[in-house]
Amino acid sequence: MQTEAVTPSQVGARVGLSGKTIRREIEAGELHAFRTRGGHYRVRASEADKYVARMNATNATNGTNGS
């Protein structure tokens, strides 16, 4: 069974952040991800959706747009 996964850059594009910032979030434990055999991060689509929702809720509370 293969799970749909996205890159950190794809997650970042959804919340107005760079792929590098998303990789830092992964390394800090703020976003769950796994590494491919080549060592690249991938985020399960369901985890990305949760992260995007959390960021949007935080930005709405703070009155910011994420950029």
RAFENSUL-V779458 format. One record per residue. N is the residue number from 1. RES is the residue in one small letter. D_FIRST is the distance of its C-alpha to the first C-alpha in Angstrom with 2 decimals. Layout:
n:res:d_first
N:RES:D_FIRST
N:RES:D_FIRST
This chain:
n:res:d_first
1:m:0.00
2:q:3.77
3:t:6.58
4:e:9.89
5:a:12.46
6:v:16.17
7:t:19.01
8:p:21.88
9:s:24.17
10:q:22.24
11:v:22.42
12:g:26.06
13:a:26.92
14:r:26.00
15:v:28.43
16:g:31.07
17:l:30.39
18:s:29.83
19:g:26.71
20:k:28.85
21:t:29.62
22:i:25.98
23:r:25.39
24:r:28.38
25:e:26.94
26:i:23.78
27:e:26.11
28:a:28.24
29:g:25.43
30:e:25.82
31:l:22.31
32:h:19.15
33:a:17.29
34:f:15.68
35:r:16.88
36:t:15.49
37:r:16.80
38:g:19.72
39:g:20.55
40:h:19.90
41:y:18.90
42:r:16.01
43:v:15.93
44:r:13.13
45:a:14.48
46:s:15.23
47:e:17.19
48:a:18.95
49:d:20.01
50:k:21.46
51:y:23.25
52:v:24.69
53:a:25.94
54:r:27.49
55:m:29.15
56:n:30.47
57:a:31.90
58:t:33.51
59:n:34.94
60:a:36.32
61:t:37.97
62:n:39.43
63:g:40.45
64:t:38.64
65:n:36.30
66:g:34.11
67:s:35.90
